[in-house]
Amino acid sequence: MPLIATTEPQGDLCIRTLAMPADTNANGDIFGGWLLSQMDIGGGVFASKVAKSRTVTVAIEAMNFRKPVFVGDLVSVHANLVRIGRTSVTAHLEAWVLRRKERQSILVTDGNFTYVSIDDDGHPRVIERDDPPISA
């Protein structure tokens, strides 16, 4: 999905957290894996809301690490629905930061995450759709 030409986050706010010193790599930079995990947590919240069930991550694609995240940045993950399949939900997730001395949010990372709806036994579960059937 191409970069959306906006300067503010769009979509559902799924998670907001603060980047802390414990989230850094050996060079003192916020670890990309930490940011990816925050996006996955937020996306899982969104997918479970859409599917009305437990969900598990099955694919992450088109990740773009656009800008660094620094200790003290307020990180927000926003989700936009891409598609609902028979058992899956794909969401475009964006991670935005608000830096201490800035007034405007900055898009730092985005990508598409796909989740599968599962039942209590961990088997794929058909997602019940709220939209009315299309008549021919």
C-alpha positions in Angstrom: 0.0 0.0 0.0 1.5 3.4 -0.9 2.3 6.0 1.6 -0.9 7.9 2.4 -0.4 11.6 1.7 -1.5 12.7 5.2 0.4 14.4 8.0 -1.8 12.9 10.7 -2.6 9.3 11.6 -5.7 7.8 10.0 -7.7 4.8 11.1 -8.4 3.1 14.4 -6.0 3.8 17.2 -5.0 0.4 18.5 -2.2 0.9 21.0 -0.2 3.8 22.4 3.1 3.3 24.3 6.3 5.1 25.3 9.6 4.0 23.8 11.9 3.4 26.8 15.6 2.8 27.3 15.0 -1.0 27.8 13.7 -1.1 24.2 17.0 -0.1 22.6 19.7 -2.2 20.8 23.4 -2.2 21.6 23.8 1.2 19.9 21.1 2.9 21.9 18.6 3.0 19.1 15.0 1.7 19.5 15.1 -1.9 18.3 13.1 -2.5 15.1 11.8 -5.8 16.5 10.3 -3.9 19.4 8.5 -1.6 17.1 7.3 -4.5 15.0 6.0 -6.3 18.1 4.0 -3.2 19.1 2.5 -3.0 15.6 1.6 -6.7 15.8 0.0 -6.3 19.2 -2.1 -3.3 18.0 -3.0 -5.2 14.8 -4.1 -8.2 16.8 -6.4 -6.0 18.8 -7.9 -4.6 15.6 -8.2 -8.0 13.9 -9.9 -9.5 17.0 -12.4 -6.7 17.0 -13.2 -7.2 13.3 -13.3 -11.0 13.5 -15.1 -11.0 16.9 -12.7 -13.9 17.9 -9.2 -14.8 18.8 -6.8 -14.1 16.0 -3.2 -15.2 15.2 -0.6 -13.4 13.0 0.0 -15.4 9.8 1.8 -12.8 7.6 3.6 -9.5 7.7 4.4 -7.9 4.4 5.5 -4.6 2.8 7.1 -3.3 6.0 8.6 0.1 5.5 10.9 1.5 8.3 10.8 5.2 7.3 12.2 7.1 10.2 13.9 6.1 13.5 12.1 5.9 16.9 13.9 7.5 19.8 13.8 6.9 23.6 10.9 9.1 24.9 8.9 9.0 21.7 5.2 8.4 22.2 4.4 5.6 19.7 0.8 5.1 18.4 -0.3 2.3 16.1 -3.2 2.9 13.8 -5.1 0.3 11.7 -7.0 0.5 8.4 -8.9 -2.5 7.1 -7.5 -3.8 3.8 -9.7 -6.9 3.4 -11.7 -9.5 5.2 -11.4 -13.0 3.8 -13.2 -16.2 4.8 -11.1 -16.7 7.9 -8.6 -13.9 7.7 -8.3 -10.1 8.3 -5.6 -8.0 6.6 -4.9 -4.6 8.0 -2.6 -1.8 7.0 -0.8 -0.7 10.2 1.0 2.6 10.7 3.2 3.5 13.6 3.4 7.2 14.3 5.5 9.0 16.9 5.1 12.2 18.8 8.5 13.5 19.8 8.9 15.5 23.0 9.7 18.9 21.3 7.5 18.3 18.2 3.8 19.3 17.7 3.1 17.1 14.7 3.1 13.3 14.6 5.7 11.6 12.3 5.0 8.3 10.4 7.9 6.0 11.2 6.8 2.5 10.0 3.9 0.9 8.1 3.1 -2.5 6.7 0.3 -5.0 6.0 -0.4 -7.6 8.6 -2.7 -10.6 8.1 -4.4 -12.4 11.0 -6.5 -15.6 11.0 -9.5 -16.0 13.1 -9.3 -19.1 15.3 -11.6 -21.0 17.6 -10.9 -22.2 21.2 -9.0 -25.2 19.8 -6.7 -23.1 17.6 -8.4 -24.1 14.3 -9.3 -21.5 11.6 -12.8 -20.1 12.2 -15.0 -18.5 9.5 -15.5 -14.8 10.1 -19.2 -13.9 10.4 -19.8 -10.8 8.2 -22.2 -8.0 9.3 -22.7 -6.7 5.7 -26.0 -7.7 4.0 -25.8 -10.3 1.2 -25.5 -8.8 -2.2 -28.6 -9.7 -4.3 -28.2 -10.4 -8.0 
